[in-house]
């Protein structure tokens, strides 16, 4: 598939104690799409993301970014991806712009001007007054948007968002959604793990539901809108899913 940016192909992770955290997962995210991954705690969502980041090694299968195997060629793969965890680590004494400059240059992007940094901050939804403000003064919502600005400035083709709205108030979630739509506008492939069905219904182009390490259900956004949300919640919790 020519526009495939994020691909899991038969991806499996089994630990030495025999626990299979991920079991033969296959999925694809195209450029300009958001794939929301739902499931209870321990379902395998974060394990899947960690395999793309090469934090852990697969037992079988491949995690690919732009066709590059993330385990065999981690440096090449990481040039094409950005990661926004639930808890973003920034330099508190650095301003938003200084954090942006530091992390983009760390990722090998060294040609940007101050105007470019301000543009990325604006597109991610940060108010202009925060551009030179120390990051230690930021709310969680502003911190998450700064992480998205880093992804925009680095021009990463694949963006992984792991439970990014956990702990955000409704206004911050709304602003976060606008920032994610900017990623879509720029043609990024976004893999977002979440527990939030309503966020998923608003943002997702495609949805996957994980349980016990397996991707038990995949739907398009159109199919999700036709589904009963309560039924989907039951599937996530396992009450309607049988092996």
Backbone as a ProteinNet text record, in pm:
[ID]
protein_1_A
[PRIMARY]
XXXXXXXXXXXXXXXXXXXXXXXXXXXXXXXXXXXXXXXXXXXXXXXXXXXXXXXXXXXXXXXXXXXXXXXXXXXXXXXXXXXXXXXXXXXXXXXXXXXXXXXXXXXXXXXXXXXXXXXXXXXXXXXXXXXXXXXXXXXXXXXXXXXXXXXXXXXXXXXXXXXXXXXXXXXXXXXXXXXXXXXXXXXXXXXXXXXXXXXXXXXXXXXXXXXXXXXXXXXXXXXXXXXXXXXXXXXXXXXXXXX
[TERTIARY]
86.3	0	90.1	84.2	184.5	183.1	66.4	58.1	62.3	99	105.7	224.6	197.7	303.8	334.5	231.2	246.4	188.8	268.8	222.9	267.4	174	205	174.6	273.5	258.9	288.1	182	198.7	272	252.8	333.8	295.4	396.1	376.4	484.9	444.7	541.2	506	596.7	579.3	699	670.6	777.3	823.9	936	996.4	907.1	819.1	727.6	609	609	502.9	386.5	382.3	272.8	287.7	181.6	180.5	110.3	189.2	133.7	72.6	119.9	69.2	66.1	-44.4	-64.5	-106.5	-9.1	-35.1	-122.1	-76.4	-151.3	-113.9	-215.2	-197.2	-281.6	-218.1	-291	-209.2	-277.9	-213.4	-275.1	-190	-237.3	-178.1	-263.5	-219.9	-188.7	-118.8	-94.8	-225.8	-239.3	-362	-474	-441.9	-543.3	-509.4	-615.6	-601.6	-659.7	-577.8	-621.4	-626.6	-747.9	-764	-767.5	-684.6	-672.4	-732.5	-841	-914.6	-889.4	-916.5	-903.7	-878.5	-910.7	-886.9	-738.3	-704.4	-565.3	-514.3	-391.9	-334.2	-373	-445	-489.9	-377.9	-271.6	-160.2	-137	-211.9	-200.6	-61.3	-16.2	115	227.3	209.8	309.2	325.7	214.7	220.4	300.3	270	343.3	491.5	522.9	662.4	741.4	676.3	743.8	780.3	693.4	726.2	840.6	848.2	954.3	1083.9	1080.2	1194.9	1238.1	1142.9	1170.7	1182.2	1109.6	1116.6	1125	1167.8	1185.8	1068.1	1025	916	962.4	871.6	898.4	882.9	787.5	764.4	697.6	705	641.3	725.8	668.3	740.9	653.8	717.9	659.5	732.6	659.5	722.4	672	763.1	729.2	785.8	697.8	736.3	815.3	773	836.3	964	1008.7	1133.6	1102.9	1169.3	1152.7	1210.7	1124.5	1165.9	1264.7	1268.9	1363	1497	1492.1	1616.4	1688.3	1612.3	1671.2	1612.1	1635.5	1569	1604.4	1729	1768.8	1697.9	1693	1623	1474.7	1416.4	1272.9	1239.9	1324.1	1294.2	1306.1	1377.4	1381.7	1244.6	1158.8	1028.6	911.9	941.2	830.9	848.6	735.5	732.6	642.4	672.6	601.8	556.7	426.8	371.3	312.6	384	333.7	228.9	171.8	74	137.9	261.9	335.1	455.1	445.8	550.3	661.5	786.2	901.8	963.4	960.1	1019.8	1120.7	1199.7	1290.1	1214.5	1190	1105.4	1156.9	1289.2	1345.7	1353.2	1333.6	1331.6	1193.1	1189.2	1060.7	1004.5	879.3	819.2	904.2	946	1027.3	1162.4	1224.2	1354.3	1343.1	1235.5	1212.3	1194.8	1116.5	1091.8	1222.6	1303.4	1431.9	1523.8	1528.9	1617.1	1577.3	1448.2	1405.4	1403.5	1377.7	1385.6	1530.3	1621.4	1762.5	1816.1	1768.8	1807.1	1764.3	1650.6	1602.1	1664.7	1763.2	1836.1	1786.1	1684.8	1630.5	1695.7	1787.8	1868.3	1857.1	1765.5	1759.4	1646.9	1570.8	1452.5	1488.7	1408	1425	1326.9	1344.2	1250.5	1108.1	1093.8	961.5	900.5	982.2	933.7	886	961.9	922.3	790.9	776.9	653.1	534.3	557.6	449.9	403.6	497.7	462.5	387.1	430.2	361.4	219.1	202.8	70.5	-20.3	32.6	-47.9	-90	-6.3	-40.7	-138.2	-168.5	-269.7	-219.2	-87.6	-36.5	-59.1	-108.1	-124.4	11.2	12.4	138.3	211.6	137.2	199.7	284.8	263.6	336.7	467.4	491.4	605.7	738.4	752.4	877.4	858.7	753.1	722.4	787.6	843.8	905.1	803.3	844.2	753.1	706.3	780.7	738.9	607.3	569.2	444.3	325.8	349.9	245.3	152.5	25.2	-70.2	-40.2	-105.3	-84.5	-130.9	-240.9	-291.3	-191.4	-129.2	-28.2	93.9	130.4	245.6	221.5	99.7	67.3	71.1	22	24.2	166.9	253.6	393.7	457.4	421.7	473.8	426.6	302.9	252.9	324.8	355.2	433	569	630.5	759.4	743.5	634.3	609.2	590.6	519.6	498.8	630.2	710.4	835.8	935.6	936.7	1027.6	979.5	854.3	793.7	793.4	764.3	758.2	635.4	654	541.8	448	501.7	422.4	423.9	306	295.4	219.6	281.3	222.4	181	52.1	-3.6	-57.4	7.9	-28.5	-105.5	-238.1	-327.6	-305	-304.7	-265.1	-365.2	-492.2	-592.6	-622.1	-551.8	-573.2	-546.4	-645.9	-629.5	-658.9	-697.3	-728.8	-875.3	-903	-1041.5	-1104.5	-1238.1	-1304.8	-1252.7	-1221.9	-1170.2	-1033.9	-948.2	-815.5	-825.9	-922.4	-942.2	-984.4	-1075.5	-1119.8	-1002.3	-916.2	-798.9	-700.9	-687.2	-600.6	-650.7	-781.9	-839.1	-804.8	-811.4	-776.8	-630.4	-543.4	-401.5	-381.6	-455.2	-444.2	-494.8	-598.8	-648.8	-544.8	-461	-350.2	-253.5	-228.8	-142.7	-202.6	-333.9	-401.5	-388.4	-409.9	-399.7	-262.7	-160.1	-23.1	10.4	-88.2	-67.1	0.2	0.7	65.4	-24	39.5	-31.3	-25.7	-142.1	-149.6	-206.8	-132.4	-183.1	-204.9	-330.6	-369.1	-431.5	-372	-432.5	-516	-633.3	-724.1	-828.8	-894.4	-1012.9	-1140.1	-1124.7	-1234	-1309.9	-1431.1	-1512.6	-1557.9	-1592.8	-1641.5	-1529.7	-1410.7	-1294.8	-1270.4	-1280.8	-1260.7	-1362.6	-1489	-1593.8	-1571.2	-1511.8	-1489.6	-1364.2	-1260.9	-1130.7	-1094.9	-1141.1	-1084.5	-1131.8	-1039.8	-1074.5	-1095	-1015.1	-1027.1	-1009.4	-1073.3	-1072.2	-1035.5	-948.7	-917.9	-945.3	-996.9	-1021.5	-932.6	-855.4	-763.8	-813.4	-788.6	-817.9	-724.7	-660.8	-569.8	-464.9	-412.9	-304.6	-347.4	-476.4	-526.5	-605.9	-595.7	-679.1	-808.4	-910.5	-1030.2	-1133.8	-1119.6	-1219.1	-1155.3	-1184.3	-1142.9	-1263.8	-1280.1	-1392	-1344	-1412.1	-1390.5	-1474.6	-1447.1	-1523.4	-1671.5	-1701.6	-1840.4	-1911.8	-1843.5	-1903.2	-1923.2	-1825.7	-1837.1	-1959.5	-1984.7	-2099.4	-2231.5	-2232.4	-2353.6	-2369.2	-2257.8	-2261.2	-2323.1	-2382.2	-2427	-2305.4	-2281.3	-2161.1	-2157.5	-2272.8	-2276.4	-2230.5	-2269.1	-2224.7	-2073.5	-2016.3	-1870.9	-1802.4	-1861.5	-1803.9	-1804.6	-1910.8	-1917.6	-1812	-1787.7	-1682.9	-1546.9	-1520.8	-1393.2	-1373.5	-1478.9	-1467.8	-1470.6	-1501.6	-1495	-1625.7	-1732.6	-1858.8	-1925.8	-1894.4	-1955.7	-1855.6	-1730.3	-1628.3	-1601.6	-1608.8	-1573.8	-1467.7	-1381.1	-1271.7	-1328.7
-118.4	0	123.7	204	308.1	416.8	445.9	554.5	504.3	377.2	321	380.7	443.4	504.1	416.7	374.6	289	151.7	46.7	-89.1	-186	-265.4	-380.7	-504.9	-592.6	-712.6	-835.3	-906.3	-1026.1	-999.4	-881.8	-837.1	-912.9	-975.5	-1059.1	-1029.7	-1023.1	-1009.2	-1107.4	-1202.7	-1299.6	-1290.6	-1280.7	-1269.5	-1407.8	-1411.3	-1539.2	-1620	-1551.6	-1623.4	-1683.7	-1669.1	-1727.8	-1635.4	-1520.6	-1425.9	-1364	-1372	-1313.8	-1179.2	-1072.5	-937.6	-888	-941.7	-902.7	-1027.3	-1048.1	-1174.4	-1150.9	-1156.1	-1153.5	-1034.4	-915.4	-793.3	-743.2	-715.9	-660	-533.4	-423.5	-298.1	-204.2	-106.5	-7.6	129.6	231.3	369.8	446	509.2	585.5	729.5	799.7	941.7	1018.1	1113.5	1191.1	1120.2	1010	934.8	928.5	919.9	892.4	754.2	666.4	532.8	533	521.4	517.7	373.3	345	210.2	210.1	134.7	127.8	-5.5	-9.3	-134.7	-108.5	-206.3	-189.2	-187.9	-149	-155.4	-298.8	-312.9	-445.6	-516	-445.7	-508.7	-523.9	-444.4	-451.7	-325.1	-219.2	-95.1	-33.5	-17.3	44.6	-46.6	-177.5	-272	-252.4	-234.7	-212.1	-85.9	23.1	148.1	129.6	60.8	40.4	-38.9	-126.7	-201.2	-109	-15.2	81.9	173.4	201.7	288.8	212.1	79.5	-8.3	-4.7	21.5	11.2	-135.2	-221.4	-366	-431.7	-558.2	-630.3	-723.5	-738.2	-831.1	-976.3	-1064.4	-1208.1	-1255.4	-1196.7	-1228.6	-1109	-1105.6	-998.6	-872.9	-769	-644.1	-523.2	-422.6	-289	-199.4	-139.6	-60.7	83.4	175.6	315.2	351.2	386.4	415.2	298.7	177.5	57.8	16.7	93.5	64.7	-17	-130	-214.3	-141.7	-114.5	-34	-106.5	-239.4	-315.2	-333.5	-362.5	-385.4	-255	-148.1	-19.3	92.7	89.2	185	330.8	358.9	498.4	557.2	481.6	528.3	545.7	450.3	457.5	578.9	605.8	714.3	852.2	860.9	988.8	1025.2	925.3	945.7	942.8	937.6	927.7	1024.3	1056.3	1136.5	1065.5	1086.3	1015	1114.5	1110	1193.7	1100.9	1080.4	991.8	1060.9	984.9	1042.7	1153.7	1132.1	1231.8	1278.1	1397.8	1452.4	1512.4	1477.6	1531.4	1645.8	1765.2	1883.2	1945.3	2037.7	2113.5	2233	2228.4	2327.7	2469.7	2486.2	2621.2	2675.6	2588.8	2632.4	2685.9	2784.2	2831.5	2729.4	2751.5	2663.6	2661	2778.6	2786.2	2718.1	2734.5	2671.9	2520.1	2468.6	2324.3	2273.5	2347.1	2309.3	2305.8	2408.5	2415.9	2300.8	2272.9	2167.2	2030.8	1997.1	1862.5	1841.9	1946.4	1929.9	1912.5	1987.5	1971.9	1837	1790	1657.5	1549.9	1573.5	1479.7	1499.3	1589.2	1606.9	1719	1795.1	1906.6	2035.4	2091.4	2204.1	2329.5	2329.1	2440.4	2538.6	2516	2598	2733.4	2833.6	2968.2	2989.5	3100	3132.6	3144.4	3197.8	3208.4	3070.2	2973.1	2835.9	2777.7	2802.1	2750.6	2813.5	2944.2	3011.2	2957.7	2927.5	2873.5	2737.9	2651.6	2520	2533.3	2625.2	2647.7	2697.4	2786.2	2838.4	2729	2647.1	2540.8	2436.8	2417	2321.9	2381.1	2510.7	2572.6	2641.4	2665.2	2737.5	2887.6	2956	3101.7	3170.3	3281.9	3352.1	3392	3422.4	3465	3354.6	3228.7	3116.8	3084.1	3144.4	3103	3116.5	3223.3	3246.2	3227.4	3156.6	3130.6	2999.6	2990.9	2865.5	2751.4	2635.5	2521.6	2472.8	2503.5	2459.5	2525	2633.7	2702.9	2647.5	2549.4	2500.3	2401.5	2408.4	2304.5	2179.1	2068.6	1946.2	1964.6	2039	2061.2	2135.3	2240.3	2314.6	2227.5	2144.7	2056.2	1958.3	1902	1808.5	1879.2	2002.3	2076.7	2110.7	2138.1	2163	2037.5	1920.5	1795.3	1776.3	1815	1806	1906.7	2024.9	2123.5	2067.1	1990.2	1927.2	1830.3	1752.1	1659.5	1734.7	1848.4	1928.4	1987.1	2041.9	2106	2004.4	1886	1781.1	1721	1750.2	1696.7	1544.4	1486.8	1341.2	1288.3	1183.2	1127.7	1045.4	982.9	899.5	960.8	972	1029.9	931.5	896.1	802.7	879.7	874.8	945.5	841.4	826.9	722.2	783.1	762.2	816.2	966.4	1045.2	1186.2	1274.8	1233.1	1320.6	1282	1182.9	1142.3	1259.6	1293.8	1402.4	1541	1552.5	1684.1	1719.2	1848.6	1892.5	1905.3	1917.7	1920.4	2027.8	2146.8	2253.7	2214	2156.5	2115.2	2001.4	1911.7	1802.6	1858.6	1957.3	2020.1	2085	2152.3	2215.9	2110.9	2001.4	1892.5	1834.5	1816.7	1763	1852.1	1982.2	2073.3	2055.5	2033.1	2011.4	1882.3	1777.6	1650.7	1667.5	1747.6	1771.6	1844.7	1925.4	1988	1881.8	1780.1	1670.4	1603	1580.9	1522.1	1611.3	1741.6	1836.8	1831.3	1806.9	1798.4	1658.9	1570.9	1439.4	1337.6	1362	1268.5	1147.1	1034.1	915	914.6	909.2	920.5	791.8	731.7	618.7	667.9	666.3	724.5	616.9	589.8	496.6	575.8	523.4	598.2	505	553.2	486.8	563.3	675	770.6	741.6	686.4	654.8	780.1	884.8	1006.3	1074.9	1081.3	1135	1055.2	924	835.9	864.6	879.4	905.2	1037	1134.5	1265.3	1269.4	1194.3	1209.3	1099.2	978.5	862.4	848.5	808.3	757.9	607.3	542.9	399.3	370.5	262.7	226.7	79.9	51.5	-86.4	-108.1	-224.3	-259	-377	-359.5	-463.4	-527.4	-656.9	-729.3	-848.9	-864.6	-977.4	-990.3	-876	-877.2	-894.7	-908.8	-929.9	-808.6	-781.2	-678.6	-748	-736.8	-818.7	-756.1	-626.6	-559.2	-439.6	-419.7	-298.9	-243.5	-111.9	-45.7	86.3	130.5	265	363.2	492.5	595.1	586.8	563.3	552.6	438	325.5	210.2	237.9	308.7	341.4	427.8	524.2	613	536.9	426.9	346.3	249.1	221.6	127.2	193.4	111.3	157.9	171.3	292.2	315.7	227.2	198.3	111	-29.7	-75.8	-206.9	-210.4	-101.6	-96.3	-100.5	-32.2	-33.5	-174.3	-248.5	-386.7	-473.4	-447.1	-520.7	-491.7	-362.8	-324.3	-396.1	-403.1	-465.8	-617.8	-671.4	-815.5	-887.9	-815.6	-881.9	-941.3	-886.5	-939.2	-1012.5	-1020.1	-1083.4	-1224.8	-1317.9	-1456.5	-1501.7	-1587.6	-1635.8	-1714
0	0	0	-104	-126.6	-19.8	37.8	134.9	278.9	298	433	507.1	620.6	701.8	823	894.3	1012.6	979.9	999.7	970.1	1079.3	1127.4	1211.3	1128.5	1115.6	1033	1119.3	1157.6	1239.7	1369.6	1426.4	1539.7	1667.4	1727.1	1845.5	1948.4	2075.7	2184.5	2295.3	2319	2427.1	2520.7	2650.1	2748.9	2794.1	2863.8	2903.8	2996.1	3069.4	3158.5	3084.2	2952	2870.2	2841.8	2907	2883.3	2745	2666.5	2532.2	2539.6	2541.2	2555.2	2425.5	2312.9	2181.2	2094.2	2024.6	1954.3	1809.2	1717.7	1573.5	1532	1565.3	1533.6	1394.6	1313.7	1179.6	1168	1129.6	1113	1026.2	965.9	879.2	904.7	910.8	919.7	802.3	723.7	606.8	645.2	558.4	577.5	579.5	672.6	683.7	756.4	825.6	899.5	1047.9	1129.4	1272.2	1299.5	1355.3	1396	1548.3	1604.4	1749.6	1797.4	1896.4	1951	2090.9	2106.4	2232	2300.3	2430.3	2503.8	2650.4	2736.5	2880.1	2911.8	3033.4	3077.1	3065	3013.9	2998.3	2870	2781.3	2656.8	2555.3	2569	2474.3	2395.4	2424.8	2347.4	2359.9	2483.8	2505	2457.4	2471.2	2417.8	2268.1	2198.4	2054	2022.1	2092.4	2069.9	2101.2	2210.8	2250.2	2147.1	2074.2	1967.6	1851.7	1819.5	1714.1	1757.4	1886.8	1937.9	1963.7	1946.1	1971.6	2118.2	2208	2351.4	2391.9	2320.6	2339.9	2202.1	2201	2074.3	2049.1	1923.9	1893.7	1901.3	1937.6	1930	1786.6	1716.9	1575.7	1510	1377.1	1301.9	1295.5	1235.6	1215	1248.7	1309.1	1324.7	1226.4	1132.3	1026.3	1026.1	999.9	974.2	837.8	745.1	605.5	545.3	580.4	526.6	596.3	695.3	766.3	891.6	908	1025.6	1147.5	1246.4	1362.1	1452.5	1446.4	1528.7	1457.9	1328.8	1254.1	1221	1199.6	1160.8	1247.1	1379.4	1469.2	1443.8	1410.1	1388.5	1267.8	1158.5	1038.2	1065.7	1138	1166.2	1252.5	1353.6	1447.1	1383.3	1271.9	1200.1	1143.9	1129	1066.2	1164.3	1294.6	1389.8	1506.4	1568.8	1690.8	1790.6	1918.3	2025.2	2131.2	2163.4	2269.7	2376.1	2488.8	2593.7	2679.7	2772.7	2865.3	2948.3	2989.7	3067.4	2985.7	2931.7	2844.7	2930.8	2900	2972.9	2892.7	2949.8	2887.3	2983.8	2933.7	3019.2	3077.2	3208.1	3271.7	3264.1	3262.5	3256.7	3114.6	3015.5	2876	2841.8	2755.1	2703.5	2605.3	2564.6	2464.1	2338.1	2293	2171.5	2189.7	2307.5	2332.6	2339.6	2402	2401.4	2259.4	2181.7	2042.9	1964.6	1981.6	1911.5	1953.6	2084.2	2134.2	2078.9	2088.6	2050.5	1899	1822.6	1677.1	1632.9	1692.7	1657.3	1703.5	1819.5	1867.3	1768.1	1701.2	1600.5	1463.6	1453.5	1327.8	1239.6	1286.2	1207.3	1257.3	1177.6	1225.3	1137.8	1042.4	947.9	978.6	1086.8	1112.2	1172.6	1140.4	1195	1309.8	1382.1	1489.9	1435.6	1315.6	1253.4	1232.6	1192.1	1173.9	1306.7	1413.4	1544.4	1589	1570.1	1608.7	1527.6	1400.3	1317.2	1371.5	1407.4	1461.2	1593.1	1678.4	1805.4	1781.8	1684.8	1651.9	1597.4	1506.1	1446.1	1549.8	1651.5	1757.6	1858.9	1844.9	1929	2053.5	2063.6	2179.8	2162.6	2265.8	2257.7	2241.2	2170.4	2143.1	2271	2375.7	2501.7	2564.8	2523.9	2585.3	2513.8	2397.7	2316.2	2390.5	2469.4	2542.7	2693.8	2729	2869.6	2913.5	3036.4	3082.5	3085.2	3038	3027.8	3164.3	3270.7	3404.3	3446.4	3379.4	3411.1	3331.9	3247	3157.6	3227.8	3190.8	3227.8	3146.1	3182.6	3105.4	2961.3	2943	2807.9	2720.8	2775.9	2700.1	2672.3	2769.9	2751.9	2637.8	2631.3	2523.5	2388.2	2383.6	2256.9	2214.7	2311.8	2278	2219.1	2272.3	2216.5	2072.3	2043.4	1906.4	1817.2	1871.1	1794.4	1755.5	1845	1813.8	1697.3	1698.8	1587.7	1456.6	1461.5	1340.6	1290.1	1381.9	1341.4	1287.4	1345.6	1297.4	1165.9	1131.1	1009.1	1009.4	1126.3	1139.6	1066.8	987.8	911.4	998.4	1102.9	1192.9	1332.2	1393.7	1527.3	1616.4	1729.3	1824.7	1949.9	1981.8	2097	2194.5	2310.4	2406.2	2523.5	2525.3	2628.8	2649.6	2543.6	2555.9	2628	2637.6	2700.2	2844.4	2897	3035.6	3129.4	3211.3	3307.3	3253.4	3126.5	3069.6	3094.2	3115.2	3128.8	2989.9	2981.4	2850.5	2755.8	2806.9	2720.8	2663.6	2747.4	2700.9	2599.5	2619.8	2524	2388.4	2390.8	2266.1	2192.9	2266.1	2205.1	2153.6	2227.9	2183.6	2051.5	2040.5	1916.6	1797.8	1817	1707.6	1667.4	1765.3	1734.9	1655.6	1691.2	1617.9	1474.8	1457	1320.6	1236.1	1299.6	1226.2	1175.2	1256.9	1212.4	1089.3	1092.3	976.4	853.9	873.8	762.8	697.3	777.8	726.9	673.9	666.8	606.9	695.8	828.2	919.4	944.8	969.8	1015.6	1167.8	1232.5	1378.2	1436.8	1529.8	1607.8	1750.1	1795.2	1923.5	2010.6	2127.5	2221.9	2321.6	2355.1	2441.7	2501.5	2607.3	2662.4	2625.4	2558.8	2539.2	2409.5	2422.8	2305.3	2231.6	2305	2239.8	2162.1	2220.3	2149	2021.7	2033.1	1918.1	1808.9	1848	1749.6	1675.9	1744	1682.4	1595.3	1631.9	1566.8	1467.5	1493.9	1424.8	1280.7	1194.5	1061.7	1068	1153	1175.2	1323.3	1368.4	1509.8	1524.2	1621.3	1656.6	1803.9	1837.5	1977.2	2014	2121.6	2166.5	2295.2	2305.4	2428.7	2437	2551.9	2575.9	2466.9	2422.6	2324.8	2180.8	2157.1	2021.2	1973.5	1845.4	1783.1	1742	1827.6	1811.6	1719.3	1691.3	1608.6	1540.5	1411.6	1339.7	1265.8	1271.9	1206.5	1145.2	1039.4	986.4	1067.1	1049.3	1120.8	1085.6	957.7	915.8	983.9	995.8	1063.6	1211.9	1272.2	1414.3	1440.4	1351.5	1372.1	1364.1	1292.5	1281.5	1398.3	1466.8	1577.6	1700.8	1783.5	1913.6	2004.6	2061.4	2140.5	2265	2320.4	2437.5	2400.7	2279.6	2234.3	2220.1	2163.2	2148.9	2284.9	2382.5	2516.6	2574.5	2547.9	2594.9	2527.1	2398.3	2328	2391.1	2419	2479.8	2613.1	2693.8	2825	2816.9	2696.6	2677.3	2696.4	2731.4	2761.1	2637.6	2517.7	2395.9	2308.8	2355.3	2271	2318.1	2225.9	2255.8	2159.4	2204.5	2120	2001.5
[MASK]
+++++++++++++++++++++++++++++++++++++++++++++++++++++++++++++++++++++++++++++++++++++++++++++++++++++++++++++++++++++++++++++++++++++++++++++++++++++++++++++++++++++++++++++++++++++++++++++++++++++++++++++++++++++++++++++++++++++++++++++++++++

